[in-house]
Amino acid sequence: MSQTLFSRFNLALWAALAMVTLAGFVLVPANALLPVHWGPSGEADSFWPRNAALAIAPVMVAANAAIFALVGRFAPAEQLAAGKHVWAIVVPAISALALAVQGGIVLIGTGYPDRMVRIISLGFAVMLILLGNVLPKTQPNRLAGLRLPWMTAEPAHWRATQRLTGILFMLGGMGLLLCGLLVDEAQWLAVALVAAVLVPTVVGGFYGCLYGHRPAQGR
């Protein structure tokens, strides 16, 4: 886990985040208020002082890395190995999304239009496509993947659920990517983002429930 966490790619992303954050402190006026939350309409509805706003992304990435380091330290090795494909993309995906958001906030602070909903939508689209690709590669475990209580005891049940959920995440990610590139209305981008995450999760969970309650001879 430590090699995955401190890979060259992750270190490069963290270095880029540090540089963008430093650029924000240099380029954005000290008394500026920066957006930190966007409502369903896509409009910013919460603003923080520059220093606090620029600290959010680095703190989030550091906390995420600390959590994964603790998981890697204390979780059973077989559980980590079973979900290694997911672990390999989660940290860089979150770090890359934080970098994109931080860049967007700095641009807003220097006078550029607010395109944060589009930035977040495109970032999540890539994350969903990557997640959908690796979900079917996981083995039954209690740490990564779409997990239901009875799934880890039956490999066939696990594989079927992860395969379907992975396909749906990839489709949702591709649809969200197209929306992020083509749709201008921020509120519709927000709807597409929620749907791309929620629909595959709900459908995959529902399928997992149905599969888990099928008669043994029908599986």
C-alpha positions as CSV (number, residue, x, y, z in Angstrom):
1,M,0.0,0.0,0.0
2,S,2.8,2.4,0.8
3,Q,4.3,2.0,-2.7
4,T,0.9,2.7,-4.2
5,L,0.3,5.7,-2.0
6,F,3.7,7.3,-2.6
7,S,4.0,6.5,-6.3
8,R,5.7,8.9,-8.6
9,F,2.4,9.9,-10.1
10,N,0.9,10.7,-6.7
11,L,3.9,12.7,-5.7
12,A,3.8,14.6,-9.0
13,L,0.1,15.4,-8.4
14,W,0.8,16.6,-4.9
15,A,3.7,18.8,-6.1
16,A,1.4,20.3,-8.7
17,L,-1.2,21.0,-6.1
18,A,1.3,22.7,-3.9
19,M,2.5,24.9,-6.8
20,V,-1.1,25.8,-7.8
21,T,-1.9,26.6,-4.1
22,L,1.2,28.8,-3.9
23,A,0.2,30.5,-7.1
24,G,-3.1,31.3,-5.5
25,F,-1.5,33.0,-2.6
26,V,0.6,35.1,-4.9
27,L,-2.0,35.9,-7.6
28,V,-5.3,36.2,-5.6
29,P,-5.7,39.3,-3.5
30,A,-5.4,38.7,0.3
31,N,-8.8,40.2,1.0
32,A,-10.6,38.2,-1.7
33,L,-13.6,35.9,-0.9
34,L,-13.4,32.7,-2.9
35,P,-16.3,30.2,-3.6
36,V,-16.1,26.9,-1.8
37,H,-19.6,25.5,-2.5
38,W,-22.0,25.4,-5.4
39,G,-25.7,24.9,-5.1
40,P,-28.1,22.8,-7.3
41,S,-28.3,25.7,-9.7
42,G,-24.6,25.6,-10.3
43,E,-24.1,29.0,-8.7
44,A,-21.6,29.5,-5.9
45,D,-23.5,29.9,-2.6
46,S,-20.8,29.9,0.0
47,F,-17.6,32.0,0.1
48,W,-14.5,31.8,2.4
49,P,-11.6,34.2,2.8
50,R,-8.7,33.4,0.4
51,N,-6.4,31.6,2.9
52,A,-9.1,29.3,4.2
53,A,-10.5,28.6,0.7
54,L,-7.1,27.7,-0.7
55,A,-6.4,25.4,2.3
56,I,-9.3,23.1,1.6
57,A,-7.8,21.1,-1.3
58,P,-4.4,20.4,0.3
59,V,-6.1,19.5,3.6
60,M,-8.5,17.2,1.9
61,V,-5.7,15.4,0.0
62,A,-3.5,15.1,3.1
63,A,-6.4,13.7,5.1
64,N,-7.2,11.2,2.2
65,A,-3.6,10.1,2.1
66,A,-3.5,9.7,5.9
67,I,-6.6,7.5,5.8
68,F,-5.2,5.3,3.1
69,A,-1.9,5.0,5.0
70,L,-3.8,3.9,8.1
71,V,-5.8,1.4,6.1
72,G,-2.6,0.1,4.6
73,R,-1.0,-0.2,8.0
74,F,-3.8,-2.0,9.8
75,A,-6.1,-3.7,7.2
76,P,-5.5,-7.5,6.6
77,A,-3.1,-8.0,3.7
78,E,-5.5,-10.3,1.9
79,Q,-8.2,-7.7,1.9
80,L,-5.8,-5.1,0.5
81,A,-4.7,-7.5,-2.2
82,A,-8.2,-8.3,-3.2
83,G,-9.1,-4.6,-3.8
84,K,-5.7,-3.5,-5.0
85,H,-7.0,-2.3,-8.4
86,V,-9.4,0.1,-6.8
87,W,-6.8,1.3,-4.3
88,A,-4.4,2.1,-7.2
89,I,-6.8,4.6,-8.8
90,V,-8.6,6.2,-5.8
91,V,-5.8,8.3,-4.4
92,P,-4.5,9.7,-7.7
93,A,-8.1,10.3,-8.8
94,I,-9.0,12.2,-5.7
95,S,-5.7,14.1,-5.9
96,A,-6.2,15.0,-9.6
97,L,-9.8,16.2,-8.9
98,A,-8.5,18.4,-6.0
99,L,-5.8,19.8,-8.3
100,A,-8.4,20.7,-10.9
101,V,-10.8,22.3,-8.4
102,Q,-7.9,24.2,-6.8
103,G,-6.9,25.5,-10.3
104,G,-10.5,26.5,-10.9
105,I,-10.7,28.4,-7.6
106,V,-7.4,30.2,-8.4
107,L,-8.7,31.2,-11.8
108,I,-11.9,32.5,-10.3
109,G,-9.9,34.5,-7.8
110,T,-7.9,36.2,-10.6
111,G,-11.1,37.2,-12.5
112,Y,-11.9,34.3,-14.8
113,P,-15.5,33.1,-15.1
114,D,-16.8,30.5,-12.7
115,R,-16.7,27.1,-14.5
116,M,-16.4,25.0,-11.4
117,V,-19.4,22.8,-12.1
118,R,-18.0,21.9,-15.5
119,I,-14.5,21.2,-14.0
120,I,-16.0,18.9,-11.3
121,S,-18.2,17.2,-13.8
122,L,-15.3,16.4,-16.1
123,G,-13.2,15.3,-13.2
124,F,-15.9,12.9,-11.9
125,A,-16.5,11.6,-15.4
126,V,-12.8,10.5,-15.7
127,M,-13.0,9.0,-12.1
128,L,-16.1,7.0,-13.0
129,I,-14.6,5.6,-16.2
130,L,-11.5,4.5,-14.3
131,L,-13.5,3.1,-11.4
132,G,-15.8,1.2,-13.8
133,N,-12.8,-0.3,-15.5
134,V,-11.2,-1.7,-12.4
135,L,-14.3,-2.8,-10.4
136,P,-14.6,-6.1,-12.3
137,K,-10.9,-6.9,-11.5
138,T,-11.4,-6.9,-7.7
139,Q,-11.8,-10.0,-5.6
140,P,-14.3,-10.4,-2.7
141,N,-13.2,-8.1,0.1
142,R,-14.6,-5.7,2.7
143,L,-12.7,-2.6,1.7
144,A,-13.1,-1.8,-2.0
145,G,-15.9,-2.2,-4.5
146,L,-19.7,-2.3,-4.2
147,R,-20.1,-4.3,-1.0
148,L,-23.2,-6.0,0.4
149,P,-23.1,-8.2,3.5
150,W,-23.6,-11.5,1.7
151,M,-21.5,-10.9,-1.4
152,T,-18.0,-11.6,0.0
153,A,-18.9,-15.2,0.8
154,E,-19.8,-16.0,-2.9
155,P,-17.2,-15.1,-5.6
156,A,-19.7,-15.6,-8.4
157,H,-22.1,-13.1,-6.7
158,W,-19.3,-10.6,-6.2
159,R,-18.0,-10.8,-9.8
160,A,-21.5,-10.5,-11.3
161,T,-22.3,-7.4,-9.2
162,Q,-19.0,-5.7,-9.8
163,R,-19.1,-6.4,-13.5
164,L,-22.5,-4.8,-13.9
165,T,-21.7,-1.9,-11.7
166,G,-18.4,-1.3,-13.5
167,I,-20.1,-1.2,-16.9
168,L,-22.7,1.2,-15.6
169,F,-20.1,3.5,-14.0
170,M,-18.2,3.5,-17.3
171,L,-21.4,4.4,-19.3
172,G,-22.3,7.0,-16.7
173,G,-18.8,8.5,-16.8
174,M,-18.8,8.7,-20.6
175,G,-22.3,10.3,-20.6
176,L,-21.1,12.8,-18.0
177,L,-18.0,13.5,-20.0
178,L,-20.1,14.4,-23.0
179,C,-22.3,16.6,-20.9
180,G,-19.3,18.3,-19.4
181,L,-18.1,19.1,-22.9
182,L,-21.3,20.0,-24.6
183,V,-23.8,21.2,-22.0
184,D,-23.6,24.9,-21.0
185,E,-26.2,25.1,-18.2
186,A,-24.6,24.4,-14.9
187,Q,-27.8,23.1,-13.3
188,W,-28.1,20.4,-15.9
189,L,-24.5,19.5,-15.4
190,A,-25.2,19.1,-11.7
191,V,-28.1,16.8,-12.5
192,A,-26.0,14.7,-14.9
193,L,-23.3,14.4,-12.2
194,V,-25.7,13.1,-9.6
195,A,-27.3,10.7,-12.0
196,A,-23.9,9.4,-13.2
197,V,-22.9,8.5,-9.6
198,L,-26.3,7.5,-8.2
199,V,-27.9,5.4,-10.9
200,P,-25.0,2.9,-11.3
201,T,-24.7,2.6,-7.5
202,V,-28.5,2.0,-6.9
203,V,-28.9,-0.3,-9.9
204,G,-25.8,-2.3,-9.0
205,G,-26.9,-2.6,-5.3
206,F,-30.4,-3.6,-6.4
207,Y,-29.0,-6.2,-8.8
208,G,-26.7,-7.5,-6.0
209,C,-29.7,-7.9,-3.7
210,L,-31.7,-9.8,-6.3
211,Y,-28.7,-12.0,-7.2
212,G,-28.1,-12.7,-3.5
213,H,-31.7,-13.9,-3.0
214,R,-31.9,-16.1,-6.2
215,P,-32.3,-19.8,-5.6
216,A,-29.0,-21.6,-5.7
217,Q,-29.9,-23.7,-8.7
218,G,-30.8,-20.6,-10.7
219,R,-27.4,-18.9,-10.4
